[in-house]
Structures are given as C-alpha cells and as structure tokens.
C-alpha cells in the first residue's frame, strides 16, 4: 500500500475545495475552534485516528467561543483535502444546537452522539471517522470547521443527503465560523 501512496503523492483534492472556501459558507472567523487533544497544525493523537490506521477512532474534544446572537444552528464539517481524488473526503458532518460551546471527547459517535448533536451522512458513513490516509502518501490535513448559521437546516430532510448537498443547502449569512487543522501521516 505504501507504493500506491508514493505513486499518488502529487495528487491531492486541494485546500480550495474544502467547505471553508465555499461562497455560501463565508463569514467572520470568530468562533476560535480548538481542542485539548491537539493544537492547530499539529499531529493528531492516535486516539483520534481511524481504526484501519491503528487508532481509537474517537472524536476529539472541541470548544469554541459562543455563537453570536441570531445563530439558529451550528454546522460541523471535518474534511481531508489531501486525498488523491477530485474533492476532499468528508469525514464528519453534524448539526449542533447553537447554545453549545463545547463537545466532549467522543461526542460525534454515530450511535451515541452528545446531547444537542445530530449526526448526518459523510463521504464514508455517519459519525466520526478519524484519519486513515494512504500509507506513503505524505501528511494529510484534517480540517475541522464550525459554521454559525442564521437559518437552521432541516436535519430530518438531510439525514440521508450527501455532504455536498448539505453544504449547498446552506442559505442565509454565516454569522461566525471557526477552523482547526490536525495533521496525520502513515
């Protein structure tokens, strides 16, 4: 498998394709998304890495500043822009109650999400899927993004929707947003 990674080393979906750069998700960067598990731009710990890569596949704790007044809902998206395909792999999509300012470790588990969290479908399945990059492909960034939406999304209607359909369905201004990048390589 490491040979395949080396052969594809120069193929990457690209930073410009992550949700953060979509016009309908643009807004002030004021949520200050952070984790005690890793710092922005640092290597993610094995506990947060996917099982196929030898990790625990547990979502990290996350915290952010309170959403601004008028926030109807928070949208959480985790993507890997370094996969060797045409668009980033979406590892997690969730809708979060706007009064929350933190998620504990494991809160994005599909079978037992934290209170105030509704898990939607990702590229692979529902719930958190930690890093599992191709061996030998080099470092991958995992972009954790949180968007404060003025207009709530219909979680029931979007439960089976593909991630790009969920992202496209956001209308109205983004009141605030935050980003945290973790790195993992194998």
C-alpha positions in Angstrom: 0.0 0.0 0.0 2.9 2.4 0.6 3.9 2.1 -3.1 0.4 3.3 -4.1 0.8 6.3 -1.7 4.1 7.2 -3.2 2.7 6.9 -6.7 -0.1 9.3 -5.9 2.0 11.6 -3.7 1.4 14.6 -6.0 -2.4 14.1 -6.4 -4.5 15.9 -3.8 -8.1 17.2 -3.8 -6.8 20.7 -2.7 -7.4 23.2 0.0 -9.5 25.4 -2.3 -12.2 22.7 -2.3 -12.9 22.5 1.5 -16.2 23.9 2.8 -14.3 26.8 4.3 -13.8 28.3 0.8 -17.4 27.9 -0.4 -19.0 31.3 -1.1 -22.2 30.3 0.9 -20.1 29.4 3.9 -18.0 32.6 4.1 -18.3 34.6 7.2 -16.2 36.2 10.1 -13.7 33.8 11.6 -14.6 34.5 15.2 -15.6 31.1 16.8 -11.9 30.2 17.7 -12.3 26.4 17.3 -9.8 24.5 19.5 -9.1 21.1 21.1 -7.1 20.0 24.1 -6.2 16.9 22.1 -4.0 18.8 19.5 -3.1 22.3 18.5 -3.9 23.9 15.2 -1.4 22.5 12.6 -0.2 19.8 15.0 -0.2 16.0 14.7 -3.4 14.4 15.8 -3.1 11.8 18.6 -3.6 8.1 17.9 -6.9 8.1 19.9 -8.5 10.3 17.2 -7.1 8.3 14.3 -9.3 5.8 12.4 -9.2 2.1 13.4 -7.8 0.9 10.0 -4.8 3.1 10.8 -4.4 1.6 14.3 -6.2 4.4 16.2 -9.2 4.6 18.6 -11.4 6.5 16.1 -12.8 8.7 18.9 -13.7 12.3 18.0 -11.6 14.9 19.9 -13.0 17.3 22.4 -13.8 20.6 20.8 -14.5 24.0 22.2 -15.3 27.4 20.7 -16.5 30.9 21.6 -20.2 31.3 22.0 -22.1 31.7 18.7 -23.3 35.2 18.0 -26.9 36.3 18.7 -29.2 35.2 16.0 -27.5 31.8 15.4 -30.1 29.2 14.7 -27.8 26.2 14.4 -24.1 25.2 14.1 -22.9 23.1 11.2 -19.8 21.0 11.8 -17.7 19.6 8.9 -14.4 17.6 9.0 -12.7 17.1 5.7 -9.4 15.7 4.3 -8.3 18.0 1.4 -5.2 15.8 0.8 -6.9 12.7 -0.5 -5.8 11.8 -4.1 -9.3 12.3 -5.6 -11.1 15.3 -7.1 -12.7 16.6 -3.9 -12.0 16.4 -0.2 -13.1 13.4 1.7 -15.8 14.5 4.2 -15.1 12.5 7.4 -17.9 14.0 9.6 -21.0 16.2 9.2 -23.1 17.2 12.2 -25.7 19.8 13.2 -25.2 21.2 16.7 -27.5 23.2 18.9 -26.4 26.9 18.9 -26.2 27.2 22.7 -23.4 24.7 22.9 -19.8 25.9 23.2 -18.0 22.6 23.5 -18.2 18.9 22.7 -16.6 16.3 24.9 -14.3 13.5 23.5 -16.4 11.0 21.6 -19.4 13.4 21.1 -19.6 12.7 17.3 -20.2 9.0 17.7 -23.0 8.0 15.3 -24.5 5.5 17.8 -24.3 7.7 20.8 -23.8 11.4 19.9 -23.7 14.0 22.6 -26.9 15.8 23.6 -27.5 18.6 21.1 -25.7 16.9 18.3 -27.4 15.4 15.2 -25.1 13.3 13.0 -25.5 13.5 9.2 -24.0 11.3 6.5 -20.4 11.8 5.4 -18.5 10.5 2.4 -18.0 7.1 4.1 -20.7 6.7 6.7 -22.4 8.5 9.5 -20.5 9.7 12.6 -16.9 10.5 13.2 -14.2 8.8 11.0 -10.7 9.6 12.1 -7.7 9.9 9.8 -6.8 6.9 7.7 -4.6 8.2 4.9 -2.9 6.0 2.4 0.5 4.8 3.6 3.3 6.6 2.0 1.1 9.4 0.6 2.6 12.0 3.0 0.9 14.2 5.6 -2.8 14.8 5.4 -4.6 17.8 6.9 -7.9 17.1 8.6 -9.9 20.4 8.6 -12.4 20.7 11.4 -14.8 23.5 10.6 -17.7 25.0 12.5 -20.2 27.4 11.0 -22.8 29.5 12.8 -25.9 29.5 10.6 -28.6 32.2 10.7 -31.1 29.8 9.2 -31.4 26.2 10.6 -31.1 23.3 8.2 -33.8 20.6 8.3 -31.8 17.7 9.8 -34.5 15.1 9.2 -34.7 16.0 5.5 -30.9 16.0 5.2 -30.3 12.8 7.2 -29.5 10.7 4.1 -28.2 13.6 1.9 -24.7 13.6 0.6 -22.3 16.0 2.3 -22.1 18.3 -0.8 -25.9 18.5 -0.8 -25.9 19.5 2.8 -23.3 22.2 2.2 -25.1 23.5 -0.8 -28.4 23.8 1.2 -27.0 26.4 3.5 -28.7 29.7 2.7 -28.5 33.0 4.5 -25.5 34.6 6.1 -22.8 32.8 8.1 -22.7 34.7 11.4 -19.3 33.3 12.5 -17.1 30.3 11.8 -14.0 28.6 13.2 -11.4 26.2 11.9 -8.9 23.8 13.4 -6.5 21.7 11.3 -5.0 18.5 12.5 -2.2 16.6 10.7 -1.7 12.8 10.3 0.6 10.7 8.2 1.4 7.0 8.0 
